[in-house]
Amino acid sequence: MHDSTTLLTPTLWRTCRVLANRTRLRILGTLLSRGDQTVSEMAVGLRLSLPVASRYLRELNARGLIRARRSGRLVFYAAEADRSVRGSVPLLRALVWTFKTAREPIETIFRQATAFTHPRRVTIALALRSSGRTMLSLRETTLLSRRVLERHLRKLERRGFVERDGGKYWLASRRDLLGRTFRTLALQ
């Protein structure tokens, strides 16, 4: 539980690292489809050990994507955004939409989340915020070596968040809700 006057600001790249795990995504999907679940119910239903189920639930909770409610000795988890965690409401909304509409929601979320699992990729997105940039301009702005910058740009391109036109890189616009949400959160 958090003080309602405090807005927690977890980093996007750490949230994406939590989401870039298929088992945690299966947990989130289960909570979305079945509602409140205890750690034991989750562990049995997904064939996980209690410690793994507990850790994964805590990690999703720490990112503001699920809530924990104690009832006696039991803790129940449900998919509900923690409004004190910046970005959790639109992100959970986009995740719910993806689980409902994507043919393979876990793979879709996993693929998009891995675009921003490193702080340097968020830095690159910020550098591309306003206009196309050359490799030299990006190197000067981000202070990354050419090799490192190329590696992160390739990842962002493969995930559909960066486009290259000639010698310039651009932050791609996204049509899907999850992609737009990740892009918006990266630019905050």
N, CA, C and O of each residue as an XYZ file, in Angstrom:
752
protein
N       0.842     -1.183      0.000
C       0.000      0.000      0.000
C       0.886      1.244      0.000
O       1.934      1.283      0.644
N       0.445      2.240     -0.727
C       1.215      3.469     -0.858
C       0.372      4.635     -0.384
O      -0.857      4.592     -0.442
N       1.037      5.671      0.080
C       0.373      6.907      0.454
C      -0.276      7.484     -0.803
O       0.387      7.620     -1.832
N      -1.550      7.822     -0.733
C      -2.278      8.272     -1.921
C      -1.759      9.594     -2.474
O      -2.064      9.937     -3.616
N      -0.982     10.345     -1.693
C      -0.447     11.612     -2.199
C       0.883     11.430     -2.921
O       1.365     12.356     -3.572
N       1.473     10.256     -2.812
C       2.765      9.992     -3.430
C       2.557      9.251     -4.746
O       1.865      8.233     -4.790
N       3.153      9.761     -5.807
C       3.094      9.078     -7.094
C       4.432      8.374     -7.292
O       5.471      9.021     -7.423
N       4.395      7.049     -7.313
C       5.616      6.286     -7.512
C       5.958      6.294     -8.995
O       5.069      6.214     -9.843
N       7.238      6.389     -9.304
C       7.655      6.474    -10.701
C       8.683      5.397    -11.022
O       9.879      5.675    -11.118
N       8.207      4.166    -11.186
C       9.147      3.103    -11.556
C       9.640      3.347    -12.983
O       8.938      3.944    -13.799
N      10.822      2.891    -13.263
C      11.369      3.088    -14.604
C      10.694      2.148    -15.592
O      10.342      1.018    -15.254
N      10.520      2.630    -16.812
C       9.911      1.816    -17.857
C      10.736      0.565    -18.117
O      10.183     -0.525    -18.268
N      12.065      0.716    -18.170
C      12.875     -0.447    -18.515
C      12.763     -1.551    -17.471
O      12.828     -2.730    -17.818
N      12.597     -1.194    -16.202
C      12.430     -2.234    -15.176
C      11.045     -2.877    -15.269
O      10.903     -4.084    -15.073
N      10.030     -2.072    -15.568
C       8.693     -2.624    -15.769
C       8.701     -3.570    -16.964
O       8.101     -4.644    -16.918
N       9.380     -3.167    -18.027
C       9.460     -4.031    -19.212
C      10.222     -5.317    -18.920
O       9.903     -6.364    -19.484
N      11.206     -5.257    -18.061
C      11.913     -6.495    -17.685
C      10.984     -7.455    -16.963
O      11.075     -8.669    -17.143
N      10.094     -6.914    -16.150
C       9.110     -7.775    -15.481
C       8.168     -8.386    -16.521
O       7.832     -9.568    -16.440
N       7.744     -7.580    -17.494
C       6.813     -8.060    -18.516
C       7.482     -8.969    -19.549
O       6.799     -9.734    -20.230
N       8.773     -8.893    -19.670
C       9.489     -9.702    -20.669
C       9.782    -11.097    -20.123
O      10.906    -11.593    -20.210
N       8.759    -11.711    -19.565
C       8.857    -13.049    -19.002
C       7.526    -13.740    -19.258
O       6.490    -13.311    -18.750
N       7.555    -14.783    -20.027
C       6.315    -15.447    -20.432
C       5.534    -16.016    -19.253
O       4.303    -16.033    -19.278
N       6.224    -16.477    -18.236
C       5.518    -17.022    -17.070
C       4.795    -15.912    -16.320
O       3.648    -16.090    -15.911
N       5.452    -14.766    -16.132
C       4.760    -13.649    -15.471
C       3.569    -13.198    -16.317
O       2.536    -12.808    -15.773
N       3.705    -13.247    -17.633
C       2.581    -12.883    -18.501
C       1.445    -13.901    -18.394
O       0.273    -13.528    -18.456
N       1.781    -15.182    -18.233
C       0.744    -16.191    -18.006
C       0.014    -15.909    -16.692
O      -1.204    -16.064    -16.608
N       0.761    -15.498    -15.670
C       0.154    -15.141    -14.383
C      -0.806    -13.975    -14.573
O      -1.940    -14.017    -14.095
N      -0.359    -12.941    -15.265
C      -1.211    -11.772    -15.495
C      -2.456    -12.176    -16.283
O      -3.564    -11.755    -15.950
N      -2.282    -12.979    -17.311
C      -3.426    -13.455    -18.091
C      -4.410    -14.244    -17.249
O      -5.622    -14.109    -17.417
N      -3.903    -15.060    -16.354
C      -4.769    -15.836    -15.455
C      -5.550    -14.916    -14.538
O      -6.746    -15.117    -14.327
N      -4.884    -13.905    -13.988
C      -5.580    -12.954    -13.111
C      -6.645    -12.176    -13.881
O      -7.704    -11.862    -13.336
N      -6.366    -11.869    -15.136
C      -7.354    -11.153    -15.945
C      -8.571    -12.016    -16.243
O      -9.696    -11.517    -16.280
N      -8.353    -13.303    -16.456
C      -9.476    -14.171    -16.832
C     -10.213    -14.763    -15.633
O     -11.409    -15.039    -15.723
N      -9.523    -14.959    -14.520
C     -10.146    -15.647    -13.379
C     -10.384    -14.761    -12.161
O     -11.080    -15.171    -11.232
N      -9.831    -13.575    -12.147
C     -10.011    -12.718    -10.974
C      -9.071    -13.095     -9.846
O      -7.986    -13.632    -10.071
N      -9.503    -12.808     -8.635
C      -8.669    -13.014     -7.447
C      -8.125    -14.435     -7.362
O      -8.852    -15.412     -7.540
N      -6.820    -14.523     -7.086
C      -6.135    -15.810     -6.931
C      -5.133    -15.689     -5.787
O      -4.511    -14.644     -5.599
N      -4.988    -16.761     -5.034
C      -3.935    -16.801     -4.018
C      -2.650    -17.296     -4.681
O      -2.666    -17.770     -5.817
N      -1.560    -17.180     -3.966
C      -0.293    -17.701     -4.473
C      -0.414    -19.195     -4.726
O       0.040    -19.694     -5.756
N      -1.022    -19.904     -3.794
C      -1.174    -21.358     -3.939
C      -2.006    -21.712     -5.161
O      -1.638    -22.615     -5.912
N      -3.116    -21.023     -5.374
C      -3.952    -21.293     -6.544
C      -3.182    -21.032     -7.837
O      -3.281    -21.790     -8.802
N      -2.424    -19.960     -7.832
C      -1.638    -19.617     -9.018
C      -0.560    -20.671     -9.258
O      -0.353    -21.101    -10.392
N       0.121    -21.083     -8.203
C       1.189    -22.080     -8.337
C       0.637    -23.398     -8.877
O       1.219    -23.986     -9.788
N      -0.471    -23.859     -8.327
C      -1.064    -25.121     -8.778
C      -1.574    -24.984    -10.214
O      -1.304    -25.840    -11.056
N      -2.305    -23.916    -10.487
C      -2.905    -23.728    -11.805
C      -1.894    -23.600    -12.933
O      -2.155    -24.033    -14.055
N      -0.749    -23.009    -12.642
C       0.270    -22.808    -13.673
C       1.468    -23.736    -13.518
O       2.460    -23.618    -14.237
N       1.356    -24.666    -12.561
C       2.430    -25.636    -12.308
C       3.763    -24.948    -12.007
O       4.788    -25.224    -12.630
N       3.706    -24.045    -11.028
C       4.897    -23.333    -10.576
C       5.157    -23.693     -9.125
O       4.243    -24.104     -8.410
N       6.391    -23.541     -8.690
C       6.664    -23.713     -7.264
C       6.080    -22.505     -6.524
O       5.926    -21.430     -7.103
N       5.762    -22.691     -5.257
C       5.232    -21.583     -4.457
C       6.186    -20.387     -4.426
O       5.740    -19.252     -4.594
N       7.503    -20.612     -4.214
C       8.411    -19.452     -4.184
C       8.437    -18.679     -5.511
O       8.489    -17.449     -5.504
N       8.401    -19.383     -6.638
C       8.421    -18.708     -7.937
C       7.124    -17.933     -8.151
O       7.154    -16.775     -8.567
N       5.991    -18.563     -7.871
C       4.701    -17.877     -8.024
C       4.648    -16.643     -7.128
O       4.199    -15.579     -7.555
N       5.101    -16.786     -5.907
C       5.098    -15.666     -4.966
C       5.985    -14.526     -5.453
O       5.579    -13.364     -5.423
N       7.186    -14.853     -5.898
C       8.118    -13.817     -6.383
C       7.557    -13.109     -7.608
O       7.617    -11.883     -7.694
N       7.017    -13.860     -8.545
C       6.481    -13.254     -9.766
C       5.276    -12.364     -9.469
O       5.129    -11.301    -10.072
N       4.423    -12.781     -8.557
C       3.289    -11.949     -8.160
C       3.763    -10.662     -7.489
O       3.226     -9.587     -7.755
N       4.760    -10.770     -6.625
C       5.311     -9.566     -5.979
C       5.906     -8.613     -7.009
O       5.752     -7.398     -6.889
N       6.582     -9.152     -8.015
C       7.193     -8.306     -9.049
C       6.125     -7.572     -9.867
O       6.283     -6.388    -10.166
N       5.059     -8.254    -10.224
C       3.968     -7.595    -10.946
C       3.295     -6.542    -10.063
O       2.919     -5.472    -10.540
N       3.149     -6.853     -8.784
C       2.569     -5.909     -7.836
C       3.449     -4.666     -7.682
O       2.937     -3.548     -7.618
N       4.747     -4.855     -7.625
C       5.675     -3.723     -7.453
C       5.649     -2.783     -8.654
O       5.991     -1.609     -8.519
N       5.250     -3.275     -9.823
C       5.158     -2.441    -11.029
C       3.793     -1.779    -11.130
O       3.541     -1.037    -12.079
N       2.906     -2.029    -10.171
C       1.591     -1.391    -10.152
C       0.566     -2.034    -11.064
O      -0.452     -1.414    -11.371
N       0.807     -3.270    -11.508
C      -0.094     -3.914    -12.465
C      -1.102     -4.850    -11.813
O      -2.118     -5.189    -12.421
N      -0.832     -5.266    -10.592
C      -1.788     -6.091     -9.846
C      -1.840     -5.568     -8.417
O      -0.933     -4.872     -7.959
N      -2.914     -5.915     -7.727
C      -3.032     -5.525     -6.324
C      -3.058     -6.763     -5.453
O      -3.480     -7.839     -5.876
N      -2.601     -6.586     -4.242
C      -2.625     -7.657     -3.253
C      -3.613     -7.254     -2.166
O      -3.614     -6.112     -1.706
N      -4.461     -8.210     -1.757
C      -5.436     -7.957     -0.702
C      -5.345     -9.100      0.296
O      -5.506    -10.270     -0.050
N      -5.084     -8.731      1.537
C      -4.954     -9.745      2.590
C      -6.323    -10.027      3.193
O      -7.102     -9.116      3.476
N      -6.593    -11.317      3.381
C      -7.807    -11.755      4.058
C      -7.389    -12.846      5.029
O      -7.219    -14.005      4.653
N      -7.228    -12.455      6.275
C      -6.714    -13.396      7.270
C      -5.275    -13.761      6.926
O      -4.422    -12.885      6.783
N      -5.015    -15.044      6.796
C      -3.662    -15.495      6.474
C      -3.407    -15.572      4.970
O      -2.279    -15.815      4.543
N      -4.440    -15.368      4.176
C      -4.302    -15.482      2.730
C      -4.111    -14.112      2.078
O      -4.636    -13.102      2.546
N      -3.356    -14.108      1.003
C      -3.200    -12.905      0.188
C      -3.773    -13.223     -1.179
O      -3.361    -14.180     -1.835
N      -4.723    -12.413     -1.596
C      -5.356    -12.577     -2.905
C      -4.793    -11.523     -3.851
O      -4.615    -10.364     -3.475
N      -4.518    -11.936     -5.070
C      -4.009    -11.025     -6.096
C      -5.054    -10.879     -7.189
O      -5.767    -11.827     -7.517
N      -5.133     -9.676     -7.748
C      -6.044     -9.406     -8.863
C      -5.390     -8.397     -9.787
O      -4.584     -7.574     -9.354
N      -5.738     -8.464    -11.056
C      -5.227     -7.497    -12.033
C      -5.968     -6.181    -11.812
O      -7.143     -6.039    -12.151
N      -5.252     -5.237    -11.240
C      -5.820     -3.915    -10.966
C      -4.661     -2.936    -10.854
O      -3.726     -3.157    -10.085
N      -4.723     -1.861    -11.617
C      -3.639     -0.879    -11.616
C      -3.591     -0.128    -10.292
O      -4.621      0.237     -9.724
N      -2.388      0.089     -9.823
C      -2.153      0.901     -8.629
C      -1.995      2.344     -9.104
O      -0.982      2.695     -9.708
N      -2.979      3.164     -8.835
C      -2.986      4.549     -9.332
C      -1.838      5.386     -8.787
O      -1.548      6.456     -9.322
N      -1.176      4.915     -7.727
C      -0.033      5.670     -7.199
C       1.253      5.374     -7.972
O       2.295      5.974     -7.706
N       1.173      4.451     -8.924
C       2.333      4.106     -9.743
C       2.119      4.732    -11.129
O       1.234      4.318    -11.879
N       2.938      5.727    -11.450
C       2.780      6.448    -12.715
C       2.839      5.478    -13.903
O       3.730      4.634    -13.994
N       1.884      5.622    -14.791
C       1.857      4.825    -16.002
C       1.167      3.488    -15.869
O       0.925      2.825    -16.878
N       0.839      3.063    -14.646
C       0.261      1.724    -14.478
C      -1.150      1.622    -15.052
O      -1.525      0.571    -15.571
N      -1.932      2.685    -14.970
C      -3.311      2.622    -15.474
C      -3.331      2.454    -16.996
O      -3.970      1.522    -17.483
N      -2.654      3.322    -17.773
C      -2.687      3.104    -19.229
C      -1.978      1.819    -19.654
O      -2.380      1.185    -20.629
N      -0.935      1.435    -18.935
C      -0.234      0.208    -19.300
C      -1.122     -1.007    -19.073
O      -1.205     -1.875    -19.941
N      -1.785     -1.087    -17.927
C      -2.657     -2.232    -17.682
C      -3.814     -2.241    -18.683
O      -4.215     -3.303    -19.159
N      -4.346     -1.069    -19.000
C      -5.417     -0.988    -20.000
C      -4.930     -1.571    -21.333
O      -5.652     -2.332    -21.978
N      -3.725     -1.219    -21.740
C      -3.161     -1.725    -22.999
C      -2.892     -3.225    -22.919
O      -3.088     -3.942    -23.900
N      -2.449     -3.700    -21.773
C      -2.209     -5.135    -21.596
C      -3.524     -5.918    -21.671
O      -3.590     -6.970    -22.307
N      -4.564     -5.400    -21.022
C      -5.877     -6.045    -21.072
C      -6.357     -6.107    -22.520
O      -6.824     -7.150    -22.978
N      -6.244     -4.999    -23.233
C      -6.653     -4.939    -24.642
C      -5.894     -5.988    -25.455
O      -6.481     -6.677    -26.290
N      -4.605     -6.105    -25.212
C      -3.784     -7.056    -25.957
C      -4.195     -8.488    -25.640
O      -4.281     -9.320    -26.543
N      -4.448     -8.784    -24.373
C      -4.904    -10.131    -24.019
C      -6.244    -10.454    -24.678
O      -6.502    -11.608    -25.020
N      -7.091     -9.452    -24.858
C      -8.411     -9.684    -25.461
C      -8.365     -9.764    -26.980
O      -9.165    -10.484    -27.578
N      -7.454     -9.046    -27.613
C      -7.524     -8.915    -29.069
C      -6.415     -9.612    -29.858
O      -6.609     -9.941    -31.028
N      -5.277     -9.836    -29.247
C      -4.155    -10.426    -29.991
C      -4.348    -11.929    -30.142
O      -4.865    -12.603    -29.252
N      -3.920    -12.431    -31.286
C      -3.996    -13.875    -31.528
C      -3.086    -14.632    -30.559
O      -3.458    -15.686    -30.042
N      -1.898    -14.088    -30.320
C      -0.948    -14.657    -29.356
C      -0.529    -13.561    -28.392
O       0.554    -12.993    -28.536
N      -1.378    -13.253    -27.401
C      -1.116    -12.096    -26.541
C       0.204    -12.160    -25.771
O       0.889    -11.146    -25.635
N       0.560    -13.321    -25.275
C       1.802    -13.414    -24.500
C       2.996    -13.102    -25.386
O       3.892    -12.364    -24.976
N       3.024    -13.649    -26.588
C       4.140    -13.366    -27.501
C       4.143    -11.907    -27.938
O       5.207    -11.301    -28.067
N       2.974    -11.345    -28.165
C       2.866     -9.938    -28.565
C       3.416     -9.029    -27.476
O       4.216     -8.134    -27.749
N       2.988     -9.260    -26.256
C       3.450     -8.428    -25.132
C       4.938     -8.647    -24.901
O       5.691     -7.690    -24.723
N       5.359     -9.898    -24.903
C       6.773    -10.215    -24.684
C       7.644     -9.478    -25.704
O       8.636     -8.844    -25.343
N       7.269     -9.569    -26.960
C       8.059     -8.953    -28.037
C       8.148     -7.438    -27.863
O       9.227     -6.859    -27.991
N       7.027     -6.805    -27.574
C       7.052     -5.349    -27.426
C       7.759     -4.912    -26.148
O       8.473     -3.909    -26.147
N       7.568     -5.649    -25.070
C       8.232     -5.281    -23.805
C       9.743     -5.363    -23.941
O      10.459     -4.558    -23.346
N      10.245     -6.331    -24.719
C      11.699     -6.474    -24.844
C      12.335     -5.302    -25.593
O      13.558     -5.164    -25.588
N      11.537     -4.469    -26.227
C      12.092     -3.274    -26.876
C      12.690     -2.331    -25.844
O      13.671     -1.642    -26.124
N      12.107     -2.296    -24.657
C      12.530     -1.307    -23.664
C      13.058     -1.928    -22.373
O      12.884     -1.353    -21.299
N      13.698     -3.088    -22.461
C      14.237     -3.740    -21.260
C      15.616     -3.219    -20.874
O      16.250     -3.756    -19.965
N      16.079     -2.190    -21.549
C      17.387     -1.608    -21.229
C      17.247     -0.090    -21.188
O      16.607      0.496    -22.062
N      17.838      0.552    -20.181
C      17.699      2.014    -20.076
C      18.259      2.760    -21.287
O      17.798      3.858    -21.596
N      19.239      2.184    -21.972
C      19.797      2.868    -23.143
C      18.773      2.983    -24.262
O      18.798      3.950    -25.024
N      17.880      2.016    -24.372
C      16.861      2.085    -25.430
C      15.831      3.168    -25.121
O      15.291      3.785    -26.039
N      15.556      3.404    -23.849
C      14.686      4.522    -23.471
C      15.396      5.838    -23.793
O      14.770      6.777    -24.285
N      16.690      5.908    -23.519
C      17.485      7.097    -23.846
C      17.451      7.382    -25.344
O      17.332      8.535    -25.756
N      17.553      6.344    -26.148
C      17.512      6.502    -27.609
C      16.142      7.020    -28.038
O      16.053      7.924    -28.867
N      15.077      6.453    -27.479
C      13.728      6.921    -27.816
C      13.576      8.399    -27.481
O      12.999      9.155    -28.262
N      14.082      8.810    -26.341
C      14.017     10.225    -25.955
C      14.801     11.100    -26.928
O      14.373     12.206    -27.257
N      15.938     10.608    -27.383
C      16.750     11.372    -28.330
C      16.052     11.512    -29.678
O      16.296     12.472    -30.408
N      15.190     10.566    -30.008
C      14.469     10.597    -31.290
C      13.098     11.256    -31.176
O      12.322     11.246    -32.131
N      12.808     11.813    -30.041
C      11.486     12.368    -29.747
C      10.989     13.359    -30.789
O       9.844     13.264    -31.231
N      11.815     14.292    -31.182
C      11.304     15.405    -31.981
C      11.595     15.313    -33.471
O      10.861     15.890    -34.273
N      12.647     14.602    -33.861
C      12.968     14.568    -35.290
C      13.888     13.397    -35.599
O      14.392     12.715    -34.708
N      14.085     13.191    -36.899
C      15.021     12.159    -37.324
C      16.440     12.571    -36.985
O      16.788     13.751    -37.000
N      17.244     11.576    -36.682
C      18.632     11.840    -36.303
C      19.571     10.931    -37.063
O      19.248      9.778    -37.346
N      20.729     11.455    -37.388
C      21.775     10.633    -37.983
C      22.456      9.839    -36.880
O      22.266     10.110    -35.694
N      23.245      8.865    -37.282
C      24.009      8.082    -36.311
C      24.926      9.005    -35.507
O      25.017      8.871    -34.286
N      25.594      9.924    -36.169
C      26.502     10.849    -35.484
C      25.746     11.700    -34.471
O      26.202     11.869    -33.340
N      24.606     12.232    -34.865
C      23.806     13.048    -33.957
C      23.339     12.231    -32.753
O      23.358     12.723    -31.624
N      22.922     10.990    -32.988
C      22.512     10.119    -31.880
C      23.679      9.802    -30.959
O      23.524      9.770    -29.738
N      24.836      9.570    -31.539
C      26.017      9.288    -30.705
C      26.344     10.490    -29.820
O      26.664     10.332    -28.642
N      26.262     11.682    -30.391
C      26.556     12.894    -29.615
C      25.527     13.116    -28.509
O      25.873     13.540    -27.406
N      24.269     12.828    -28.810
C      23.190     13.048    -27.837
C      23.195     12.001    -26.733
O      23.035     12.336    -25.559
N      23.378     10.739    -27.099
C      23.271      9.650    -26.121
C      24.592      9.310    -25.450
O      24.611      8.662    -24.403
N      25.698      9.743    -26.049
C      27.043      9.436    -25.551
C      27.350      7.940    -25.582
O      28.136      7.438    -24.778
N      26.716      7.237    -26.525
C      26.960      5.804    -26.681
C      27.936      5.569    -27.824
O      27.966      6.326    -28.795
N      28.731      4.518    -27.702
C      29.634      4.168    -28.795
C      28.814      3.723    -30.003
O      27.652      3.342    -29.863
N      29.404      3.772    -31.161
C      28.694      3.373    -32.379
C      28.204      1.925    -32.293
O      27.065      1.631    -32.658
N      29.054      1.031    -31.817
C      28.703     -0.384    -31.718
C      27.505     -0.600    -30.792
O      26.570     -1.320    -31.141
N      27.533      0.013    -29.634
C      26.443     -0.128    -28.662
C      25.164      0.494    -29.218
O      24.089     -0.097    -29.119
N      25.280      1.668    -29.791
C      24.126      2.353    -30.351
C      23.492      1.537    -31.479
O      22.269      1.417    -31.544
N      24.313      0.980    -32.360
C      23.790      0.153    -33.452
C      23.038     -1.071    -32.923
O      21.986     -1.437    -33.446
N      23.584     -1.691    -31.890
C      22.939     -2.878    -31.310
C      21.552     -2.528    -30.749
O      20.587     -3.254    -30.983
N      21.458     -1.431    -30.018
C      20.174     -1.040    -29.429
C      19.201     -0.541    -30.499
O      17.999     -0.790    -30.400
N      19.696      0.149    -31.501
C      18.828      0.596    -32.597
C      18.240     -0.596    -33.354
O      17.066     -0.586    -33.726
N      19.072     -1.629    -33.581
C      18.571     -2.828    -34.263
C      17.421     -3.459    -33.482
O      16.416     -3.864    -34.067
N      17.569     -3.541    -32.170
C      16.518     -4.119    -31.325
C      15.242     -3.279    -31.435
O      14.152     -3.826    -31.604
N      15.375     -1.957    -31.341
C      14.209     -1.079    -31.444
C      13.572     -1.157    -32.831
O      12.349     -1.090    -32.955
N      14.388     -1.296    -33.869
C      13.855     -1.449    -35.233
C      13.094     -2.767    -35.367
O      11.983     -2.790    -35.898
N      13.684     -3.861    -34.889
C      13.030     -5.176    -34.997
C      11.706     -5.216    -34.229
O      10.799     -5.967    -34.588
N      11.601     -4.412    -33.184
C      10.378     -4.377    -32.383
C       9.383     -3.334    -32.898
O       8.287     -3.204    -32.352
N       9.756     -2.594    -33.941
C       8.832     -1.649    -34.565
C       8.746     -0.294    -33.895
O       7.776      0.435    -34.107
N       9.734      0.062    -33.093
C       9.702      1.351    -32.410
C      10.612      2.392    -33.054
O      10.494      3.580    -32.754
N      11.504      1.971    -33.924
C      12.395      2.884    -34.638
C      12.362      2.511    -36.114
O      12.341      1.334    -36.473
N      12.357      3.533    -36.957
C      12.435      3.343    -38.406
C      13.684      4.054    -38.904
O      14.140      5.038    -38.322
N      14.222      3.526    -39.995
C      15.402      4.142    -40.609
C      15.033      4.531    -42.027
O      14.459      3.736    -42.772
N      15.361      5.738    -42.388
C      15.102      6.230    -43.741
C      16.387      6.885    -44.215
O      16.755      7.976    -43.778
N      17.052      6.194    -45.112
C      18.345      6.704    -45.559
C      19.321      6.666    -44.402
O      19.521      5.620    -43.785
N      19.914      7.779    -44.114
C      20.881      7.859    -43.023
C      20.301      8.373    -41.721
O      21.047      8.696    -40.797
N      18.956      8.455    -41.631
C      18.337      8.985    -40.414
C      17.451      7.944    -39.747
O      16.866      7.074    -40.392
N      17.379      8.072    -38.425
C      16.526      7.216    -37.599
C      15.386      8.060    -37.053
O      15.569      9.226    -36.703
N      14.199      7.448    -36.984
C      12.999      8.109    -36.509
C      12.313      7.223    -35.486
O      12.381      5.996    -35.566
N      11.655      7.851    -34.527
C      10.804      7.110    -33.615
C       9.521      6.784    -34.379
O       8.842      7.687    -34.866
N       9.195      5.515    -34.483
C       8.044      5.075    -35.268
C       6.741      5.405    -34.544
O       6.663      5.355    -33.317
N       5.735      5.738    -35.321
C       4.407      5.873    -34.730
C       3.824      4.460    -34.660
O       4.140      3.608    -35.491
N       2.991      4.226    -33.685
C       2.420      2.894    -33.494
C       0.912      2.968    -33.604
O       0.288      3.915    -33.126
N       0.333      1.968    -34.234
C      -1.127      1.922    -34.381
C      -1.775      1.111    -33.276
O      -2.917      1.377    -32.901
N      -1.069      0.134    -32.755
C      -1.642     -0.722    -31.715
C      -1.547     -0.042    -30.354
O      -0.602      0.697    -30.081
N      -2.533     -0.300    -29.511
C      -2.612      0.360    -28.204
C      -1.388      0.069    -27.343
O      -0.857      0.980    -26.709
N      -0.937     -1.164    -27.307
C       0.214     -1.499    -26.468
C       1.471     -0.771    -26.956
O       2.206     -0.200    -26.150
N       1.719     -0.788    -28.252
C       2.878     -0.084    -28.802
C       2.821      1.408    -28.534
O       3.826      2.017    -28.169
N       1.635      2.005    -28.716
C       1.481      3.444    -28.431
C       1.737      3.731    -26.961
O       2.344      4.744    -26.614
N       1.269      2.832    -26.099
C       1.449      3.043    -24.655
C       2.925      2.948    -24.274
O       3.429      3.799    -23.541
N       3.623      1.922    -24.765
C       5.058      1.815    -24.485
C       5.793      3.050    -25.006
O       6.650      3.598    -24.312
N       5.469      3.485    -26.202
C       6.111      4.665    -26.807
C       5.866      5.905    -25.933
O       6.794      6.662    -25.650
N       4.632      6.103    -25.517
C       4.289      7.257    -24.663
C       5.055      7.198    -23.343
O       5.607      8.206    -22.903
N       5.092      6.031    -22.714
C       5.795      5.895    -21.440
C       7.299      6.106    -21.603
O       7.950      6.637    -20.704
N       7.850      5.695    -22.738
C       9.283      5.900    -22.981
C       9.613      7.383    -23.100
O      10.724      7.799    -22.773
N       8.668      8.173    -23.558
C       8.923      9.598    -23.780
C       8.609     10.467    -22.570
O       8.762     11.687    -22.630
N       8.179      9.864    -21.489
C       7.866     10.649    -20.275
C       9.090     10.881    -19.430
O       9.004     11.519    -18.381
